[in-house]
Amino acid sequence: MDLVTLVAEEVLVRFSTSVGSATAVWRVAPPKYGEQHDVELEVDDEFVWGENACSSLNNAHSIGVLDGIVTMTGTLISNDMEGDAVVDVGGAIIFIELIGCAEADSVFVDLKVKNINVFPTGI
């Protein structure tokens, strides 16, 4: 983490991965500036196919920010009729709710994410 900011009583931190970086809400006692932590990402959004989730034109995992929105590109590992889906973003496995997706597994998907929380893993 290279940035710690307090916004509306939430601690925002900038996190980096091998596939990119973004900002998320830190959900435990605030870290000190410059501290390094292994973290777990939690995505709280509901994704709707064609709105904030779609097939990706890029065949590469990534995390970034575009027009103030965190974007993730990953591989759809599984997707069921109840809306439970699993996406691999650069080796990070993320469980999401994905409504209306008829795509087969192992395709690249783009996600526009509003709510990311990070928790230290303690590793």
N, CA, C and O atoms as a Tinker XYZ file with bonds, in Angstrom:
   492  protein
     1  N      0.848000   -1.170000    0.000000    73     2
     2  CA     0.000000    0.000000    0.000000    64     1     3
     3  C      0.893000    1.231000    0.000000    63     2     4     5
     4  O      1.854000    1.317000    0.764000    81     3
     5  N      0.566000    2.174000   -0.857000    73     3     6
     6  CA     1.372000    3.377000   -0.897000    64     5     7
     7  C      0.555000    4.633000   -0.624000    63     6     8     9
     8  O      1.063000    5.747000   -0.751000    81     7
     9  N     -0.715000    4.456000   -0.247000    73     7    10
    10  CA    -1.558000    5.601000    0.025000    64     9    11
    11  C     -2.594000    5.205000    1.062000    63    10    12    13
    12  O     -3.251000    4.175000    0.914000    81    11
    13  N     -2.750000    5.996000    2.096000    73    11    14
    14  CA    -3.784000    5.785000    3.103000    64    13    15
    15  C     -4.525000    7.102000    3.243000    63    14    16    17
    16  O     -3.907000    8.131000    3.515000    81    15
    17  N     -5.858000    7.088000    3.060000    73    15    18
    18  CA    -6.663000    8.299000    3.094000    64    17    19
    19  C     -7.921000    8.044000    3.907000    63    18    20    21
    20  O     -8.506000    6.965000    3.810000    81    19
    21  N     -8.351000    9.020000    4.710000    73    19    22
    22  CA    -9.598000    8.930000    5.451000    64    21    23
    23  C    -10.654000    9.725000    4.698000    63    22    24    25
    24  O    -10.506000   10.932000    4.504000    81    23
    25  N    -11.739000    9.041000    4.265000    73    23    26
    26  CA   -12.817000    9.683000    3.529000    64    25    27
    27  C    -14.130000    9.240000    4.155000    63    26    28    29
    28  O    -14.440000    8.049000    4.168000    81    27
    29  N    -14.912000   10.198000    4.678000    73    27    30
    30  CA   -16.216000    9.907000    5.282000    64    29    31
    31  C    -16.119000    8.743000    6.265000    63    30    32    33
    32  O    -16.927000    7.814000    6.229000    81    31
    33  N    -15.125000    8.807000    7.137000    73    31    34
    34  CA   -14.883000    7.821000    8.182000    64    33    35
    35  C    -14.494000    6.437000    7.648000    63    34    36    37
    36  O    -14.489000    5.471000    8.411000    81    35
    37  N    -14.176000    6.324000    6.381000    73    35    38
    38  CA   -13.650000    5.085000    5.814000    64    37    39
    39  C    -12.183000    5.301000    5.482000    63    38    40    41
    40  O    -11.792000    6.364000    5.002000    81    39
    41  N    -11.383000    4.285000    5.742000    73    39    42
    42  CA    -9.963000    4.351000    5.418000    64    41    43
    43  C     -9.777000    3.740000    4.037000    63    42    44    45
    44  O    -10.054000    2.559000    3.830000    81    43
    45  N     -9.309000    4.544000    3.100000    73    43    46
    46  CA    -9.039000    4.064000    1.749000    64    45    47
    47  C     -7.554000    3.810000    1.610000    63    46    48    49
    48  O     -6.727000    4.618000    2.034000    81    47
    49  N     -7.223000    2.669000    1.004000    73    47    50
    50  CA    -5.826000    2.329000    0.757000    64    49    51
    51  C     -5.655000    1.989000   -0.712000    63    50    52    53
    52  O     -6.564000    1.477000   -1.366000    81    51
    53  N     -4.484000    2.283000   -1.202000    73    51    54
    54  CA    -4.131000    1.892000   -2.569000    64    53    55
    55  C     -3.404000    0.567000   -2.462000    63    54    56    57
    56  O     -2.442000    0.437000   -1.705000    81    55
    57  N     -3.868000   -0.426000   -3.227000    73    55    58
    58  CA    -3.235000   -1.734000   -3.218000    64    57    59
    59  C     -2.656000   -2.041000   -4.590000    63    58    60    61
    60  O     -3.140000   -1.545000   -5.607000    81    59
    61  N     -1.626000   -2.856000   -4.605000    73    59    62
    62  CA    -0.970000   -3.242000   -5.853000    64    61    63
    63  C     -0.940000   -4.754000   -5.964000    63    62    64    65
    64  O     -0.766000   -5.465000   -4.974000    81    63
    65  N     -1.111000   -5.231000   -7.183000    73    63    66
    66  CA    -1.009000   -6.653000   -7.483000    64    65    67
    67  C     -0.094000   -6.807000   -8.689000    63    66    68    69
    68  O      0.370000   -5.818000   -9.255000    81    67
    69  N      0.158000   -8.034000   -9.072000    73    67    70
    70  CA     0.989000   -8.269000  -10.249000    64    69    71
    71  C      0.286000   -7.853000  -11.545000    63    70    72    73
    72  O      0.926000   -7.757000  -12.592000    81    71
    73  N     -1.039000   -7.604000  -11.477000    73    71    74
    74  CA    -1.784000   -7.241000  -12.683000    64    73    75
    75  C     -2.351000   -5.823000  -12.650000    63    74    76    77
    76  O     -3.109000   -5.434000  -13.538000    81    75
    77  N     -1.978000   -5.046000  -11.617000    73    75    78
    78  CA    -2.430000   -3.666000  -11.559000    64    77    79
    79  C     -2.690000   -3.206000  -10.149000    63    78    80    81
    80  O     -2.396000   -3.912000   -9.184000    81    79
    81  N     -3.251000   -1.999000  -10.033000    73    79    82
    82  CA    -3.511000   -1.431000   -8.713000    64    81    83
    83  C     -4.807000   -0.635000   -8.727000    63    82    84    85
    84  O     -5.307000   -0.238000   -9.780000    81    83
    85  N     -5.338000   -0.410000   -7.524000    73    83    86
    86  CA    -6.572000    0.360000   -7.368000    64    85    87
    87  C     -6.673000    0.784000   -5.908000    63    86    88    89
    88  O     -5.744000    0.581000   -5.126000    81    87
    89  N     -7.804000    1.372000   -5.554000    73    87    90
    90  CA    -8.062000    1.815000   -4.188000    64    89    91
    91  C     -9.237000    1.025000   -3.630000    63    90    92    93
    92  O    -10.195000    0.726000   -4.343000    81    91
    93  N     -9.150000    0.687000   -2.327000    73    91    94
    94  CA   -10.205000   -0.072000   -1.672000    64    93    95
    95  C    -10.384000    0.423000   -0.249000    63    94    96    97
    96  O     -9.567000    1.192000    0.259000    81    95
    97  N    -11.460000   -0.022000    0.393000    73    95    98
    98  CA   -11.732000    0.329000    1.784000    64    97    99
    99  C    -11.029000   -0.678000    2.683000    63    98   100   101
   100  O    -11.185000   -1.888000    2.517000    81    99
   101  N    -10.255000   -0.171000    3.634000    73    99   102
   102  CA    -9.529000   -0.995000    4.614000    64   101   103
   103  C    -10.492000   -1.256000    5.758000    63   102   104   105
   104  O    -11.008000   -0.303000    6.341000    81   103
   105  N    -10.755000   -2.520000    6.104000    73   103   106
   106  CA   -11.815000   -2.871000    7.041000    64   105   107
   107  C    -11.361000   -3.249000    8.452000    63   106   108   109
   108  O    -12.131000   -3.851000    9.201000    81   107
   109  N    -10.148000   -2.915000    8.821000    73   107   110
   110  CA    -9.680000   -3.142000   10.193000    64   109   111
   111  C     -8.977000   -1.880000   10.667000    63   110   112   113
   112  O     -9.061000   -0.843000   10.009000    81   111
   113  N     -8.275000   -1.952000   11.815000    73   111   114
   114  CA    -7.567000   -0.775000   12.325000    64   113   115
   115  C     -6.668000   -0.190000   11.239000    63   114   116   117
   116  O     -5.976000   -0.931000   10.540000    81   115
   117  N     -6.675000    1.134000   11.096000    73   115   118
   118  CA    -5.925000    1.765000   10.001000    64   117   119
   119  C     -4.440000    1.407000   10.008000    63   118   120   121
   120  O     -3.801000    1.406000   11.060000    81   119
   121  N     -3.901000    1.106000    8.840000    73   119   122
   122  CA    -2.470000    0.831000    8.731000    64   121   123
   123  C     -1.691000    2.138000    8.739000    63   122   124   125
   124  O     -2.265000    3.211000    8.549000    81   123
   125  N     -0.419000    2.050000    8.952000    73   123   126
   126  CA     0.444000    3.219000    8.867000    64   125   127
   127  C      0.910000    3.378000    7.424000    63   126   128   129
   128  O      1.069000    2.401000    6.693000    81   127
   129  N      1.121000    4.610000    7.039000    73   127   130
   130  CA     1.594000    4.899000    5.683000    64   129   131
   131  C      2.876000    4.114000    5.416000    63   130   132   133
   132  O      3.800000    4.117000    6.230000    81   131
   133  N      2.919000    3.441000    4.265000    73   131   134
   134  CA     4.111000    2.718000    3.847000    64   133   135
   135  C      4.194000    1.289000    4.334000    63   134   136   137
   136  O      5.062000    0.543000    3.880000    81   135
   137  N      3.307000    0.871000    5.259000    73   135   138
   138  CA     3.317000   -0.525000    5.711000    64   137   139
   139  C      2.949000   -1.446000    4.554000    63   138   140   141
   140  O      2.156000   -1.085000    3.686000    81   139
   141  N      3.523000   -2.615000    4.555000    73   139   142
   142  CA     3.211000   -3.626000    3.539000    64   141   143
   143  C      2.368000   -4.726000    4.189000    63   142   144   145
   144  O      2.689000   -5.193000    5.281000    81   143
   145  N      1.292000   -5.136000    3.518000    73   143   146
   146  CA     0.410000   -6.192000    4.021000    64   145   147
   147  C     -0.006000   -7.092000    2.869000    63   146   148   149
   148  O     -0.236000   -6.623000    1.754000    81   147
   149  N     -0.100000   -8.382000    3.142000    73   147   150
   150  CA    -0.796000   -9.277000    2.230000    64   149   151
   151  C     -2.274000   -9.121000    2.557000    63   150   152   153
   152  O     -2.657000   -9.141000    3.727000    81   151
   153  N     -3.101000   -8.967000    1.536000    73   151   154
   154  CA    -4.514000   -8.704000    1.793000    64   153   155
   155  C     -5.414000   -9.645000    1.007000    63   154   156   157
   156  O     -5.021000  -10.241000    0.004000    81   155
   157  N     -6.624000   -9.750000    1.504000    73   155   158
   158  CA    -7.692000  -10.463000    0.815000    64   157   159
   159  C     -8.649000   -9.413000    0.277000    63   158   160   161
   160  O     -9.025000   -8.486000    0.994000    81   159
   161  N     -9.043000   -9.554000   -0.982000    73   159   162
   162  CA   -10.003000   -8.635000   -1.591000    64   161   163
   163  C    -11.408000   -9.190000   -1.427000    63   162   164   165
   164  O    -11.633000  -10.390000   -1.587000    81   163
   165  N    -12.343000   -8.319000   -1.110000    73   163   166
   166  CA   -13.751000   -8.703000   -1.035000    64   165   167
   167  C    -14.523000   -7.735000   -1.919000    63   166   168   169
   168  O    -14.457000   -6.521000   -1.727000    81   167
   169  N    -15.249000   -8.272000   -2.880000    73   167   170
   170  CA   -16.049000   -7.457000   -3.796000    64   169   171
   171  C    -17.511000   -7.626000   -3.398000    63   170   172   173
   172  O    -18.049000   -8.733000   -3.448000    81   171
   173  N    -18.159000   -6.517000   -3.000000    73   171   174
   174  CA   -19.535000   -6.570000   -2.494000    64   173   175
   175  C    -20.595000   -6.263000   -3.552000    63   174   176   177
   176  O    -21.787000   -6.285000   -3.245000    81   175
   177  N    -20.197000   -5.985000   -4.758000    73   175   178
   178  CA   -21.152000   -5.596000   -5.789000    64   177   179
   179  C    -21.953000   -6.791000   -6.305000    63   178   180   181
   180  O    -21.499000   -7.935000   -6.264000    81   179
   181  N    -23.160000   -6.489000   -6.794000    73   179   182
   182  CA   -23.918000   -7.448000   -7.590000    64   181   183
   183  C    -23.647000   -7.060000   -9.042000    63   182   184   185
   184  O    -23.776000   -5.893000   -9.412000    81   183
   185  N    -23.277000   -8.026000   -9.849000    73   183   186
   186  CA   -22.959000   -7.760000  -11.250000    64   185   187
   187  C    -24.102000   -8.215000  -12.137000    63   186   188   189
   188  O    -24.657000   -9.299000  -11.960000    81   187
   189  N    -24.440000   -7.365000  -13.096000    73   187   190
   190  CA   -25.493000   -7.664000  -14.064000    64   189   191
   191  C    -24.862000   -7.651000  -15.442000    63   190   192   193
   192  O    -24.264000   -6.658000  -15.855000    81   191
   193  N    -25.000000   -8.770000  -16.151000    73   191   194
   194  CA   -24.398000   -8.912000  -17.464000    64   193   195
   195  C    -24.940000   -7.829000  -18.400000    63   194   196   197
   196  O    -26.153000   -7.642000  -18.506000    81   195
   197  N    -24.046000   -7.128000  -19.065000    73   195   198
   198  CA   -24.424000   -6.058000  -19.979000    64   197   199
   199  C    -24.466000   -4.690000  -19.317000    63   198   200   201
   200  O    -24.551000   -3.676000  -20.009000    81   199
   201  N    -24.407000   -4.641000  -17.977000    73   199   202
   202  CA   -24.390000   -3.362000  -17.267000    64   201   203
   203  C    -23.008000   -3.097000  -16.668000    63   202   204   205
   204  O    -22.305000   -2.183000  -17.099000    81   203
   205  N    -22.627000   -3.894000  -15.681000    73   203   206
   206  CA   -21.310000   -3.713000  -15.062000    64   205   207
   207  C    -20.433000   -4.957000  -15.195000    63   206   208   209
   208  O    -19.417000   -5.093000  -14.514000    81   207
   209  N    -20.844000   -5.857000  -16.081000    73   207   210
   210  CA   -20.062000   -7.055000  -16.409000    64   209   211
   211  C    -20.309000   -7.402000  -17.877000    63   210   212   213
   212  O    -21.437000   -7.319000  -18.361000    81   211
   213  N    -19.240000   -7.793000  -18.580000    73   211   214
   214  CA   -19.380000   -8.149000  -19.997000    64   213   215
   215  C    -18.166000   -8.947000  -20.454000    63   214   216   217
   216  O    -17.162000   -9.028000  -19.747000    81   215
   217  N    -18.266000   -9.538000  -21.646000    73   215   218
   218  CA   -17.113000  -10.213000  -22.233000    64   217   219
   219  C    -16.012000   -9.197000  -22.457000    63   218   220   221
   220  O    -16.281000   -8.042000  -22.789000    81   219
   221  N    -14.784000   -9.622000  -22.276000    73   219   222
   222  CA   -13.658000   -8.704000  -22.428000    64   221   223
   223  C    -13.036000   -8.831000  -23.810000    63   222   224   225
   224  O    -12.960000   -9.923000  -24.374000    81   223
   225  N    -12.596000   -7.711000  -24.342000    73   223   226
   226  CA   -11.845000   -7.720000  -25.587000    64   225   227
   227  C    -10.373000   -7.992000  -25.322000    63   226   228   229
   228  O     -9.620000   -8.327000  -26.236000    81   227
   229  N     -9.967000   -7.845000  -24.060000    73   227   230
   230  CA    -8.580000   -8.110000  -23.660000    64   229   231
   231  C     -8.474000   -9.527000  -23.119000    63   230   232   233
   232  O     -9.312000   -9.958000  -22.328000    81   231
   233  N     -7.465000  -10.238000  -23.535000    73   231   234
   234  CA    -7.235000  -11.585000  -23.032000    64   233   235
   235  C     -6.079000  -11.570000  -22.044000    63   234   236   237
   236  O     -5.146000  -12.367000  -22.138000    81   235
   237  N     -6.164000  -10.638000  -21.090000    73   235   238
   238  CA    -5.133000  -10.518000  -20.062000    64   237   239
   239  C     -5.780000  -10.050000  -18.776000    63   238   240   241
   240  O     -6.660000   -9.190000  -18.791000    81   239
   241  N     -5.345000  -10.614000  -17.670000    73   239   242
   242  CA    -5.855000  -10.205000  -16.366000    64   241   243
   243  C     -5.350000   -8.803000  -16.045000    63   242   244   245
   244  O     -4.209000   -8.460000  -16.354000    81   243
   245  N     -6.213000   -7.989000  -15.421000    73   243   246
   246  CA    -5.792000   -6.644000  -15.040000    64   245   247
   247  C     -6.696000   -6.089000  -13.953000    63   246   248   249
   248  O     -7.844000   -6.507000  -13.801000    81   247
   249  N     -6.157000   -5.144000  -13.203000    73   247   250
   250  CA    -6.901000   -4.329000  -12.252000    64   249   251
   251  C     -6.445000   -2.902000  -12.482000    63   250   252   253
   252  O     -5.247000   -2.631000  -12.559000    81   251
   253  N     -7.395000   -1.996000  -12.591000    73   251   254
   254  CA    -7.043000   -0.606000  -12.799000    64   253   255
   255  C     -8.217000    0.298000  -12.504000    63   254   256   257
   256  O     -9.261000   -0.150000  -12.029000    81   255
   257  N     -8.041000    1.564000  -12.787000    73   255   258
   258  CA    -9.092000    2.550000  -12.579000    64   257   259
   259  C     -9.301000    3.278000  -13.894000    63   258   260   261
   260  O     -8.350000    3.761000  -14.509000    81   259
   261  N    -10.560000    3.352000  -14.321000    73   259   262
   262  CA   -10.914000    4.040000  -15.557000    64   261   263
   263  C    -12.096000    4.940000  -15.249000    63   262   264   265
   264  O    -13.152000    4.459000  -14.839000    81   263
   265  N    -11.930000    6.244000  -15.442000    73   263   266
   266  CA   -12.984000    7.224000  -15.156000    64   265   267
   267  C    -13.508000    7.100000  -13.732000    63   266   268   269
   268  O    -14.710000    7.230000  -13.498000    81   267
   269  N    -12.607000    6.849000  -12.773000    73   267   270
   270  CA   -12.983000    6.766000  -11.364000    64   269   271
   271  C    -13.599000    5.457000  -10.931000    63   270   272   273
   272  O    -13.957000    5.305000   -9.763000    81   271
   273  N    -13.733000    4.509000  -11.836000    73   271   274
   274  CA   -14.312000    3.200000  -11.525000    64   273   275
   275  C    -13.217000    2.147000  -11.589000    63   274   276   277
   276  O    -12.431000    2.113000  -12.536000    81   275
   277  N    -13.170000    1.280000  -10.566000    73   275   278
   278  CA   -12.210000    0.182000  -10.578000    64   277   279
   279  C    -12.680000   -0.838000  -11.611000    63   278   280   281
   280  O    -13.837000   -1.256000  -11.602000    81   279
   281  N    -11.781000   -1.228000  -12.489000    73   279   282
   282  CA   -12.088000   -2.246000  -13.492000    64   281   283
   283  C    -11.192000   -3.453000  -13.262000    63   282   284   285
   284  O    -10.002000   -3.321000  -12.975000    81   283
   285  N    -11.780000   -4.616000  -13.393000    73   283   286
   286  CA   -11.040000   -5.871000  -13.281000    64   285   287
   287  C    -11.329000   -6.709000  -14.510000    63   286   288   289
   288  O    -12.475000   -6.818000  -14.944000    81   287
   289  N    -10.296000   -7.293000  -15.063000    73   287   290
   290  CA   -10.458000   -8.253000  -16.149000    64   289   291
   291  C     -9.901000   -9.565000  -15.660000    63   290   292   293
   292  O     -8.764000   -9.635000  -15.194000    81   291
   293  N    -10.703000  -10.605000  -15.768000    73   291   294
   294  CA   -10.281000  -11.916000  -15.305000    64   293   295
   295  C    -10.945000  -13.023000  -16.077000    63   294   296   297
   296  O    -11.733000  -12.785000  -16.993000    81   295
   297  N    -10.613000  -14.238000  -15.694000    73   295   298
   298  CA   -11.175000  -15.418000  -16.342000    64   297   299
   299  C    -12.358000  -15.929000  -15.532000    63   298   300   301
   300  O    -12.234000  -16.178000  -14.333000    81   299
   301  N    -13.497000  -16.082000  -16.181000    73   299   302
   302  CA   -14.674000  -16.665000  -15.549000    64   301   303
   303  C    -14.410000  -18.152000  -15.363000    63   302   304   305
   304  O    -14.328000  -18.904000  -16.334000    81   303
   305  N    -14.277000  -18.569000  -14.112000    73   303   306
   306  CA   -13.969000  -19.967000  -13.814000    64   305   307
   307  C    -15.242000  -20.802000  -13.749000    63   306   308   309
   308  O    -15.291000  -21.912000  -14.278000    81   307
   309  N    -16.269000  -20.266000  -13.100000    73   307   310
   310  CA   -17.555000  -20.976000  -13.032000    64   309   311
   311  C    -18.672000  -19.963000  -12.934000    63   310   312   313
   312  O    -18.479000  -18.825000  -12.505000    81   311
   313  N    -19.854000  -20.412000  -13.346000    73   311   314
   314  CA   -21.018000  -19.558000  -13.412000    64   313   315
   315  C    -22.235000  -20.467000  -13.364000    63   314   316   317
   316  O    -22.366000  -21.358000  -14.203000    81   315
   317  N    -23.139000  -20.261000  -12.392000    73   315   318
   318  CA   -24.310000  -21.138000  -12.333000    64   317   319
   319  C    -25.609000  -20.351000  -12.510000    63   318   320   321
   320  O    -25.598000  -19.120000  -12.528000    81   319
   321  N    -26.695000  -21.047000  -12.638000    73   319   322
   322  CA   -27.999000  -20.437000  -12.912000    64   321   323
   323  C    -28.512000  -19.589000  -11.749000    63   322   324   325
   324  O    -29.375000  -18.736000  -11.955000    81   323
   325  N    -28.006000  -19.800000  -10.539000    73   323   326
   326  CA   -28.421000  -19.022000   -9.378000    64   325   327
   327  C    -27.694000  -17.678000   -9.289000    63   326   328   329
   328  O    -28.012000  -16.857000   -8.429000    81   327
   329  N    -26.726000  -17.454000  -10.171000    73   327   330
   330  CA   -26.003000  -16.197000  -10.180000    64   329   331
   331  C    -24.698000  -16.214000   -9.417000    63   330   332   333
   332  O    -24.059000  -15.173000   -9.263000    81   331
   333  N    -24.289000  -17.378000   -8.936000    73   331   334
   334  CA   -22.994000  -17.486000   -8.253000    64   333   335
   335  C    -21.909000  -17.709000   -9.295000    63   334   336   337
   336  O    -22.023000  -18.590000  -10.147000    81   335
   337  N    -20.858000  -16.903000   -9.219000    73   335   338
   338  CA   -19.775000  -17.007000  -10.189000    64   337   339
   339  C    -18.439000  -16.868000   -9.477000    63   338   340   341
   340  O    -18.338000  -16.297000   -8.391000    81   339
   341  N    -17.420000  -17.411000  -10.128000    73   339   342
   342  CA   -16.053000  -17.320000   -9.631000    64   341   343
   343  C    -15.192000  -16.784000  -10.759000    63   342   344   345
   344  O    -15.245000  -17.276000  -11.887000    81   343
   345  N    -14.385000  -15.753000  -10.437000    73   343   346
   346  CA   -13.521000  -15.124000  -11.431000    64   345   347
   347  C    -12.088000  -15.136000  -10.905000    63   346   348   349
   348  O    -11.838000  -14.815000   -9.743000    81   347
   349  N    -11.161000  -15.505000  -11.769000    73   347   350
   350  CA    -9.731000  -15.464000  -11.449000    64   349   351
   351  C     -9.172000  -14.166000  -12.039000    63   350   352   353
   352  O     -9.197000  -13.957000  -13.252000    81   351
   353  N     -8.670000  -13.303000  -11.155000    73   351   354
   354  CA    -8.047000  -12.045000  -11.596000    64   353   355
   355  C     -6.581000  -12.105000  -11.187000    63   354   356   357
   356  O     -6.228000  -11.761000  -10.059000    81   355
   357  N     -5.747000  -12.538000  -12.093000    73   355   358
   358  CA    -4.314000  -12.595000  -11.831000    64   357   359
   359  C     -3.925000  -13.521000  -10.702000    63   358   360   361
   360  O     -2.970000  -13.247000   -9.976000    81   359
   361  N     -4.654000  -14.617000  -10.542000    73   359   362
   362  CA    -4.366000  -15.562000   -9.478000    64   361   363
   363  C     -5.180000  -15.334000   -8.224000    63   362   364   365
   364  O     -5.192000  -16.191000   -7.340000    81   363
   365  N     -5.861000  -14.204000   -8.121000    73   363   366
   366  CA    -6.769000  -13.947000   -6.998000    64   365   367
   367  C     -8.147000  -14.467000   -7.387000    63   366   368   369
   368  O     -8.708000  -14.063000   -8.405000    81   367
   369  N     -8.687000  -15.364000   -6.572000    73   367   370
   370  CA   -10.000000  -15.941000   -6.842000    64   369   371
   371  C    -11.052000  -15.087000   -6.152000    63   370   372   373
   372  O    -10.995000  -14.874000   -4.941000    81   371
   373  N    -12.022000  -14.593000   -6.939000    73   371   374
   374  CA   -13.043000  -13.695000   -6.417000    64   373   375
   375  C    -14.415000  -14.326000   -6.648000    63   374   376   377
   376  O    -14.756000  -14.703000   -7.769000    81   375
   377  N    -15.203000  -14.435000   -5.563000    73   375   378
   378  CA   -16.563000  -14.952000   -5.633000    64   377   379
   379  C    -17.496000  -13.760000   -5.789000    63   378   380   381
   380  O    -17.438000  -12.814000   -5.003000    81   379
   381  N    -18.366000  -13.803000   -6.816000    73   379   382
   382  CA   -19.272000  -12.686000   -7.081000    64   381   383
   383  C    -20.673000  -13.200000   -7.368000    63   382   384   385
   384  O    -20.884000  -14.386000   -7.620000    81   383
   385  N    -21.627000  -12.273000   -7.322000    73   383   386
   386  CA   -22.979000  -12.549000   -7.777000    64   385   387
   387  C    -23.080000  -11.969000   -9.180000    63   386   388   389
   388  O    -22.859000  -10.775000   -9.382000    81   387
   389  N    -23.414000  -12.817000  -10.150000    73   387   390
   390  CA   -23.437000  -12.415000  -11.563000    64   389   391
   391  C    -24.766000  -12.834000  -12.173000    63   390   392   393
   392  O    -25.028000  -14.024000  -12.348000    81   391
   393  N    -25.599000  -11.858000  -12.494000    73   391   394
   394  CA   -26.946000  -12.101000  -12.998000    64   393   395
   395  C    -26.973000  -11.966000  -14.521000    63   394   396   397
   396  O    -26.427000  -11.013000  -15.078000    81   395
   397  N    -27.616000  -12.934000  -15.192000    73   395   398
   398  CA   -27.867000  -12.831000  -16.626000    64   397   399
   399  C    -26.723000  -13.216000  -17.532000    63   398   400   401
   400  O    -26.757000  -12.900000  -18.721000    81   399
   401  N    -25.722000  -13.880000  -17.022000    73   399   402
   402  CA   -24.574000  -14.270000  -17.847000    64   401   403
   403  C    -24.783000  -15.661000  -18.413000    63   402   404   405
   404  O    -24.999000  -16.617000  -17.669000    81   403
   405  N    -24.717000  -15.772000  -19.739000    73   403   406
   406  CA   -24.849000  -17.069000  -20.401000    64   405   407
   407  C    -23.513000  -17.546000  -20.951000    63   406   408   409
   408  O    -23.453000  -18.549000  -21.662000    81   407
   409  N    -22.438000  -16.828000  -20.623000    73   407   410
   410  CA   -21.113000  -17.192000  -21.126000    64   409   411
   411  C    -20.646000  -18.513000  -20.532000    63   410   412   413
   412  O    -20.970000  -18.854000  -19.394000    81   411
   413  N    -19.883000  -19.242000  -21.323000    73   411   414
   414  CA   -19.272000  -20.476000  -20.847000    64   413   415
   415  C    -18.091000  -20.132000  -19.956000    63   414   416   417
   416  O    -17.579000  -19.013000  -19.977000    81   415
   417  N    -17.673000  -21.106000  -19.181000    73   415   418
   418  CA   -16.500000  -20.920000  -18.328000    64   417   419
   419  C    -15.262000  -20.706000  -19.189000    63   418   420   421
   420  O    -15.260000  -21.009000  -20.382000    81   419
   421  N    -14.216000  -20.183000  -18.573000    73   419   422
   422  CA   -12.904000  -19.969000  -19.193000    64   421   423
   423  C    -12.902000  -18.871000  -20.249000    63   422   424   425
   424  O    -12.096000  -18.916000  -21.178000    81   423
   425  N    -13.790000  -17.885000  -20.124000    73   423   426
   426  CA   -13.750000  -16.708000  -20.989000    64   425   427
   427  C    -13.306000  -15.517000  -20.151000    63   426   428   429
   428  O    -13.512000  -15.498000  -18.937000    81   427
   429  N    -12.704000  -14.531000  -20.790000    73   427   430
   430  CA   -12.303000  -13.321000  -20.096000    64   429   431
   431  C    -13.510000  -12.395000  -19.950000    63   430   432   433
   432  O    -14.285000  -12.207000  -20.888000    81   431
   433  N    -13.652000  -11.820000  -18.751000    73   431   434
   434  CA   -14.750000  -10.904000  -18.477000    64   433   435
   435  C    -14.208000   -9.605000  -17.883000    63   434   436   437
   436  O    -13.189000   -9.602000  -17.193000    81   435
   437  N    -14.900000   -8.510000  -18.161000    73   435   438
   438  CA   -14.605000   -7.213000  -17.568000    64   437   439
   439  C    -15.648000   -6.940000  -16.496000    63   438   440   441
   440  O    -16.842000   -7.145000  -16.716000    81   439
   441  N    -15.194000   -6.477000  -15.332000    73   439   442
   442  CA   -16.084000   -6.116000  -14.232000    64   441   443
   443  C    -15.824000   -4.671000  -13.845000    63   442   444   445
   444  O    -14.672000   -4.266000  -13.688000    81   443
   445  N    -16.886000   -3.889000  -13.688000    73   443   446
   446  CA   -16.779000   -2.529000  -13.163000    64   445   447
   447  C    -17.206000   -2.607000  -11.706000    63   446   448   449
   448  O    -18.356000   -2.923000  -11.399000    81   447
   449  N    -16.267000   -2.317000  -10.811000    73   447   450
   450  CA   -16.455000   -2.576000   -9.389000    64   449   451
   451  C    -16.587000   -1.268000   -8.610000    63   450   452   453
   452  O    -15.767000   -0.363000   -8.764000    81   451
   453  N    -17.630000   -1.174000   -7.769000    73   451   454
   454  CA   -17.817000    0.012000   -6.926000    64   453   455
   455  C    -17.325000   -0.225000   -5.504000    63   454   456   457
   456  O    -16.771000    0.684000   -4.885000    81   455
   457  N    -17.516000   -1.424000   -4.979000    73   455   458
   458  CA   -17.255000   -1.686000   -3.564000    64   457   459
   459  C    -16.223000   -2.785000   -3.366000    63   458   460   461
   460  O    -16.541000   -3.972000   -3.443000    81   459
   461  N    -14.975000   -2.377000   -3.107000    73   459   462
   462  CA   -13.914000   -3.329000   -2.797000    64   461   463
   463  C    -13.449000   -3.070000   -1.370000    63   462   464   465
   464  O    -13.140000   -1.939000   -0.994000    81   463
   465  N    -13.407000   -4.123000   -0.599000    73   463   466
   466  CA   -12.873000   -4.062000    0.765000    64   465   467
   467  C    -11.603000   -4.896000    0.787000    63   466   468   469
   468  O    -11.488000   -5.881000    0.057000    81   467
   469  N    -10.640000   -4.499000    1.631000    73   467   470
   470  CA    -9.439000   -5.305000    1.816000    64   469   471
   471  C     -9.260000   -5.592000    3.306000    63   470   472   473
   472  O     -9.530000   -4.755000    4.167000    81   471
   473  N     -8.803000   -6.788000    3.564000    73   471   474
   474  CA    -8.530000   -7.257000    4.914000    64   473   475
   475  C     -7.131000   -7.859000    4.917000    63   474   476   477
   476  O     -6.776000   -8.574000    3.980000    81   475
   477  N     -6.328000   -7.592000    5.941000    73   475   478
   478  CA    -5.017000   -8.245000    6.000000    64   477   479
   479  C     -5.198000   -9.743000    6.244000    63   478   480   481
   480  O     -6.070000  -10.158000    7.007000    81   479
   481  N     -4.375000  -10.534000    5.593000    73   479   482
   482  CA    -4.461000  -11.993000    5.759000    64   481   483
   483  C     -3.696000  -12.472000    6.978000    63   482   484   485
   484  O     -3.922000  -13.585000    7.452000    81   483
   485  N     -2.801000  -11.654000    7.488000    73   483   486
   486  CA    -2.003000  -12.056000    8.630000    64   485   487
   487  C     -0.807000  -12.902000    8.257000    63   486   488   489
   488  O     -0.108000  -13.423000    9.125000    81   487
   489  N     -0.571000  -13.041000    6.951000    73   487   490
   490  CA     0.559000  -13.848000    6.473000    64   489   491
   491  C      1.835000  -13.060000    6.590000    63   490   492
   492  O      2.904000  -13.560000    6.239000    81   491
